[in-house]
Amino acid sequence: MDVNGTVAEGFEPVRDAFAANYETLGERGAAVAVYQGGRRVVDLWGGTRDVDGDAPWEHDTAQIMRSATKGIAAAVPLMLAERGKLDLDAPVGAYWPEFKAHGKERVLVRHVLNHRAGLPVLDHPLTPQEALDPRRGPEAVAAQAPVWEPGTAHGYHPLTYGWLVDELVRRVTGGRTGEWIASEIAGPLGLDLWLGLPGSQAARVGRAGRTEAPEPSGGLRVRPKRSVTEAYDDPSSLTRRAFAAITPFPDQNDPAYRAAALPATNGIATADGLARFYASLIGEVDGVRLLAQETVESARAEESAGPDRTLVVNTRFGLGYMLHGSASPLLGPGSFGHPGRGGPLGFADPATGIAFGYVTNGFRKTVTADPRAQALVRAVRKAVAG
């Protein structure tokens, strides 16, 4: 399999790891980009554009990011807070009065970003068609009672996070998260990144699908803990209910789904767009920086840590971002970013000036730490260490 693209001197281990993902981990089509100090040092792509096709992945092929979208969406309330339009320590109900129903008066904006709001589930899940209506998700969350006392514990909000963020943005700006991303993030930075895919860009996006990881040499496979397996298998568990807030889950290749704007799940980007976004959080990229240093320090400060009531593993969150830890290893202790279920990953590491983006068309069973992305992260770590 030919690997296309370039790497700067010293980053050759990333090319080797990217090629090995096709040879040993069953990669179908993917791309990875890395920036250091605002300069692109890795830009690689290969395989097929579609998970079920033969056309080659091109330099400008984009792919759905799944929950790596959350890291992009998180920048919007942080930017609004910087501009004095949103108070992270204010109750959500101060901006969204209807939200206060059913004991949610004490849910703070901060709790939305650090996954402590107690609202990972919907007692009445939305259909795929309902989920595409930008009004239905926020209405459903506003009508939902918390499943734990807000602020007292944390648990990943896989789908409801997007509706919470989107409605806060709408109440403050009059527009929606996807519109802000287009005008205030993607536009100034020249990113190939969208929340709500324009029809003019649809032909660039590859078809994604489920793929199985090949059996490792010797037939040994790392198995998830029994408690994790049971949580995903039990329809009544918080885990299953949280991921079933839309039932059944929409077809991620459906043009209507891609054109909608769900800030938790359906952002679309090239690997370069994802990496360049994170580079602009920790420094200037062609003269543009999205967040002040003080905001970045707040965003990556630990807000939630320990047993995650949804994912049933130990997780760490800052404000809208997963932090480096056992559940989602990033480059180092100060790294912050967000994985997408089954593969995609974007993050920044201020200590090294590294920003990373990886997208793929083949999704696996993994949730927060896909082996293909992790192989690339290890290679970047090796390159940075010299």
Legacy VTK file of the C-alpha trace (Angstrom):
# vtk DataFile Version 3.0
C-alpha trace
ASCII
DATASET POLYDATA
POINTS 386 float
0.000 0.000 0.000
1.456 3.336 -1.060
1.609 6.067 1.567
1.188 9.523 0.077
2.320 12.845 1.463
5.280 14.248 3.334
6.958 14.265 6.725
9.528 16.726 8.035
12.948 15.465 9.014
12.730 13.601 12.309
9.089 12.602 11.873
9.807 9.537 9.722
8.525 7.222 12.528
5.032 8.573 11.869
5.210 7.515 8.221
6.389 4.059 9.300
3.553 3.719 11.815
0.979 4.945 9.295
2.096 2.346 6.746
2.123 -0.365 9.427
-1.508 0.384 10.264
-2.451 -0.906 6.796
-0.166 -3.914 7.017
-0.996 -5.114 10.528
-4.138 -3.318 11.781
-6.382 -3.568 8.729
-6.634 0.127 7.915
-8.737 0.776 4.780
-8.419 4.514 4.204
-7.095 7.230 6.476
-5.081 10.395 6.876
-2.928 11.880 9.632
-1.566 15.406 10.045
0.712 16.859 12.711
1.677 20.462 13.389
4.520 21.624 15.586
4.779 25.240 16.602
2.105 26.166 14.066
3.974 24.495 11.178
2.777 21.307 9.486
5.356 18.536 9.906
3.285 15.481 8.920
0.754 15.256 6.090
0.005 11.647 5.102
-2.872 9.805 3.476
-3.499 6.457 1.849
-5.868 3.616 1.067
-9.350 4.008 -0.341
-11.662 6.993 -0.116
-14.650 4.770 0.749
-14.539 1.911 3.216
-16.392 -0.235 0.668
-14.819 1.066 -2.560
-11.662 1.151 -4.653
-11.232 4.853 -5.473
-8.087 6.214 -3.800
-8.095 8.515 -0.782
-7.017 11.926 -2.073
-5.163 14.706 -0.307
-8.402 16.625 0.244
-10.597 13.655 1.227
-12.620 14.453 4.330
-14.303 12.108 6.780
-16.831 12.186 9.584
-15.177 12.674 12.984
-17.812 11.201 15.266
-17.124 12.402 18.835
-13.882 14.098 17.886
-16.435 16.755 16.858
-16.870 17.581 20.551
-13.403 19.102 20.741
-14.262 21.524 17.935
-17.626 22.375 19.453
-16.062 23.001 22.868
-14.081 25.927 21.477
-17.301 27.839 20.782
-18.491 28.361 24.406
-14.884 29.032 25.406
-14.602 31.751 22.761
-17.947 33.182 23.871
-16.714 33.225 27.471
-13.578 35.092 26.388
-15.743 37.695 24.707
-17.889 38.171 27.804
-21.022 36.678 26.254
-21.173 33.478 28.332
-20.386 32.921 32.008
-19.111 29.382 32.578
-20.113 29.547 36.251
-23.670 30.714 35.573
-26.625 28.310 35.668
-27.634 27.023 32.251
-31.147 28.193 33.124
-29.978 31.810 33.214
-29.683 31.609 29.426
-32.275 28.904 28.783
-35.182 29.256 31.234
-37.041 26.150 30.044
-34.023 24.045 30.991
-34.586 24.586 34.727
-37.409 22.003 34.865
-37.080 18.777 36.862
-34.401 19.885 39.316
-31.874 21.253 36.849
-31.681 24.745 38.373
-28.180 24.058 39.702
-26.689 22.776 36.438
-23.930 25.221 35.518
-22.543 25.901 32.051
-19.301 24.440 33.404
-21.104 21.161 34.156
-22.085 20.820 30.509
-18.443 21.046 29.433
-17.000 18.771 32.145
-19.707 16.088 31.807
-21.078 16.618 35.322
-24.564 17.793 34.308
-26.182 14.405 35.040
-27.932 14.330 31.664
-26.271 11.634 29.530
-29.561 9.865 28.719
-33.013 10.583 27.352
-35.886 8.656 28.874
-37.609 9.079 25.510
-34.944 8.663 22.802
-35.225 10.578 19.551
-35.707 8.921 16.198
-33.093 9.660 13.520
-35.516 12.044 11.797
-36.243 13.872 15.057
-32.529 14.193 15.748
-32.045 16.126 12.498
-34.484 18.803 13.689
-32.328 21.306 15.624
-35.210 22.060 18.007
-36.039 18.510 19.121
-32.792 17.616 20.883
-32.701 20.715 23.117
-36.401 20.307 23.898
-35.818 16.690 24.935
-32.870 17.595 27.174
-34.846 20.426 28.785
-37.633 17.938 29.622
-35.220 15.353 31.042
-34.582 14.877 34.774
-30.936 14.385 35.830
-29.865 10.839 36.628
-27.497 12.085 39.339
-27.258 15.305 41.332
-25.603 17.757 38.945
-22.033 18.555 39.844
-21.557 15.598 42.196
-20.213 13.034 39.703
-19.186 12.784 36.082
-20.242 10.600 33.200
-19.661 11.048 29.497
-22.601 12.626 27.608
-22.096 11.039 24.159
-25.098 12.612 22.394
-26.831 15.038 24.761
-23.620 17.081 25.036
-24.202 18.388 21.536
-27.737 19.594 22.184
-26.695 21.255 25.450
-23.863 23.152 23.790
-25.866 24.031 20.693
-28.786 25.507 22.580
-26.507 27.550 24.836
-24.814 28.957 21.741
-28.181 29.751 20.178
-29.471 31.485 23.302
-26.351 33.651 23.511
-25.701 34.426 19.834
-28.981 33.772 18.032
-27.124 31.354 15.734
-25.957 27.794 16.067
-22.676 26.066 16.745
-22.115 25.065 13.127
-22.568 28.651 11.973
-20.059 29.921 14.548
-17.544 27.263 13.531
-17.888 28.270 9.880
-17.517 32.003 10.448
-15.203 32.254 13.458
-13.055 29.101 13.254
-12.952 27.398 9.857
-13.138 30.609 7.853
-10.282 32.562 9.473
-8.037 29.481 9.570
-8.921 28.154 6.111
-9.929 24.792 7.566
-11.465 21.928 5.639
-13.819 21.347 8.567
-17.600 21.581 8.796
-20.432 21.064 11.248
-23.265 20.850 8.776
-21.716 19.758 5.486
-22.440 22.094 2.538
-23.704 20.368 -0.575
-20.778 21.806 -2.507
-18.369 19.719 -0.419
-20.308 16.453 -0.284
-18.332 14.744 -3.056
-15.113 15.062 -1.041
-16.346 12.995 1.894
-15.634 9.274 1.931
-18.113 6.589 2.908
-17.473 5.260 6.389
-18.373 1.903 7.879
-17.646 -0.716 10.492
-14.492 -2.789 10.024
-13.099 -5.572 12.132
-9.569 -5.514 13.472
-7.480 -8.451 12.244
-6.516 -11.147 14.711
-3.132 -10.260 16.194
-0.132 -12.485 15.718
-0.462 -15.528 17.961
-4.233 -15.128 18.197
-4.100 -13.056 21.394
-6.461 -10.123 21.696
-6.845 -7.631 24.501
-10.333 -8.029 25.928
-12.259 -5.238 27.648
-12.983 -5.610 31.338
-16.033 -7.695 32.126
-17.748 -4.713 33.762
-17.328 -2.688 30.575
-18.640 -5.491 28.364
-21.647 -6.004 30.606
-22.435 -2.272 30.600
-22.535 -2.154 26.797
-24.565 -5.384 26.614
-27.213 -4.366 29.176
-30.040 -2.328 27.554
-30.954 -0.859 30.956
-27.439 0.343 31.810
-26.561 4.018 31.814
-23.955 3.211 29.154
-26.382 1.708 26.650
-29.048 4.306 27.361
-26.606 7.170 26.839
-25.481 5.906 23.437
-29.133 5.185 22.557
-30.356 8.784 22.990
-30.964 8.542 19.242
-32.532 5.165 18.371
-31.678 3.699 15.959
-28.536 5.659 15.320
-28.607 7.495 11.965
-26.748 6.269 8.911
-23.558 8.346 9.023
-23.348 8.223 5.208
-26.826 9.688 4.743
-26.514 13.118 3.051
-29.248 14.488 5.332
-27.320 13.413 8.431
-24.094 14.938 7.148
-25.837 18.198 6.269
-27.311 18.482 9.769
-25.294 19.994 12.615
-24.987 17.754 15.685
-22.096 19.151 17.761
-21.543 15.839 19.553
-21.176 13.525 16.598
-21.226 14.595 12.969
-18.485 17.115 12.280
-16.544 16.409 9.089
-12.920 17.301 8.411
-9.693 16.405 6.743
-6.890 15.294 9.040
-5.169 18.578 8.282
-8.283 20.557 9.214
-8.480 18.758 12.555
-4.779 19.154 13.370
-4.679 22.781 12.224
-7.646 23.553 14.505
-5.777 22.215 17.534
-2.611 24.025 16.489
-4.569 27.285 16.583
-5.671 26.625 20.163
-2.116 26.579 21.508
-0.415 29.088 19.216
-0.674 31.142 16.078
-1.249 29.491 12.721
-0.628 31.918 9.885
-1.331 34.769 12.284
-4.561 33.328 13.742
-4.971 32.060 17.302
-8.409 31.021 18.552
-8.002 31.024 22.340
-5.934 33.073 24.752
-3.327 31.199 26.773
-5.332 31.724 29.971
-8.393 30.119 28.373
-6.355 27.136 27.186
-4.990 26.618 30.702
-8.533 26.632 32.074
-9.774 24.276 29.367
-7.099 21.681 30.108
-7.252 21.942 33.894
-8.760 18.794 35.411
-12.451 19.247 36.181
-13.559 15.608 36.326
-11.532 12.484 37.074
-12.065 8.917 38.198
-14.888 6.426 37.595
-17.028 7.554 34.668
-20.679 6.644 35.233
-21.267 6.232 31.516
-18.076 4.692 30.147
-17.417 2.511 33.238
-13.686 3.284 33.161
-11.632 6.066 34.708
-11.754 9.199 32.555
-10.420 12.742 32.879
-12.076 15.871 31.498
-11.290 19.549 31.413
-13.735 22.041 29.911
-15.011 20.259 26.823
-11.860 18.202 26.331
-10.667 14.772 27.367
-7.323 14.878 29.129
-4.428 12.445 28.842
-5.087 9.309 30.883
-5.443 5.558 30.795
-8.776 5.658 28.951
-7.533 8.014 26.251
-3.729 8.257 26.078
-2.546 11.383 24.297
0.998 12.678 23.869
1.726 13.569 27.478
0.326 14.720 30.839
-0.615 18.192 29.574
-2.330 17.054 26.361
-6.004 17.774 25.739
-8.320 16.821 22.885
-11.058 14.384 21.975
-11.326 10.942 20.369
-14.143 9.772 18.160
-15.684 6.390 18.786
-13.964 3.746 16.708
-10.988 5.693 15.412
-10.726 9.487 14.898
-8.575 11.587 17.222
-7.562 15.211 17.582
-5.498 16.805 20.332
-2.911 19.407 21.265
0.092 19.196 23.560
1.273 22.643 24.699
4.524 21.341 26.186
5.824 20.211 22.780
3.769 22.504 20.543
2.287 19.422 18.855
-1.204 19.334 17.339
-2.515 16.061 15.916
-5.385 14.999 13.654
-6.315 11.515 12.440
-9.401 10.493 10.453
-10.398 7.119 9.018
-13.224 5.509 7.064
-13.084 2.240 9.025
-14.626 2.375 12.489
-13.894 -0.239 15.145
-15.495 -1.266 18.435
-13.112 0.946 20.380
-14.534 3.967 22.190
-11.696 6.211 23.397
-8.370 4.610 22.395
-8.214 3.059 18.934
-5.014 1.025 18.284
-4.376 2.717 14.912
-4.526 6.217 16.369
-2.479 5.110 19.357
0.239 3.696 17.110
0.505 7.101 15.448
0.591 8.904 18.800
3.460 6.677 19.957
5.310 7.459 16.740
4.862 11.202 17.277
6.122 10.797 20.833
9.193 8.989 19.505
9.797 11.713 16.911
9.517 14.511 19.451
11.847 12.712 21.863
14.412 12.499 19.042
LINES 1 387
386 0 1 2 3 4 5 6 7 8 9 10 11 12 13 14 15 16 17 18 19 20 21 22 23 24 25 26 27 28 29 30 31 32 33 34 35 36 37 38 39 40 41 42 43 44 45 46 47 48 49 50 51 52 53 54 55 56 57 58 59 60 61 62 63 64 65 66 67 68 69 70 71 72 73 74 75 76 77 78 79 80 81 82 83 84 85 86 87 88 89 90 91 92 93 94 95 96 97 98 99 100 101 102 103 104 105 106 107 108 109 110 111 112 113 114 115 116 117 118 119 120 121 122 123 124 125 126 127 128 129 130 131 132 133 134 135 136 137 138 139 140 141 142 143 144 145 146 147 148 149 150 151 152 153 154 155 156 157 158 159 160 161 162 163 164 165 166 167 168 169 170 171 172 173 174 175 176 177 178 179 180 181 182 183 184 185 186 187 188 189 190 191 192 193 194 195 196 197 198 199 200 201 202 203 204 205 206 207 208 209 210 211 212 213 214 215 216 217 218 219 220 221 222 223 224 225 226 227 228 229 230 231 232 233 234 235 236 237 238 239 240 241 242 243 244 245 246 247 248 249 250 251 252 253 254 255 256 257 258 259 260 261 262 263 264 265 266 267 268 269 270 271 272 273 274 275 276 277 278 279 280 281 282 283 284 285 286 287 288 289 290 291 292 293 294 295 296 297 298 299 300 301 302 303 304 305 306 307 308 309 310 311 312 313 314 315 316 317 318 319 320 321 322 323 324 325 326 327 328 329 330 331 332 333 334 335 336 337 338 339 340 341 342 343 344 345 346 347 348 349 350 351 352 353 354 355 356 357 358 359 360 361 362 363 364 365 366 367 368 369 370 371 372 373 374 375 376 377 378 379 380 381 382 383 384 385
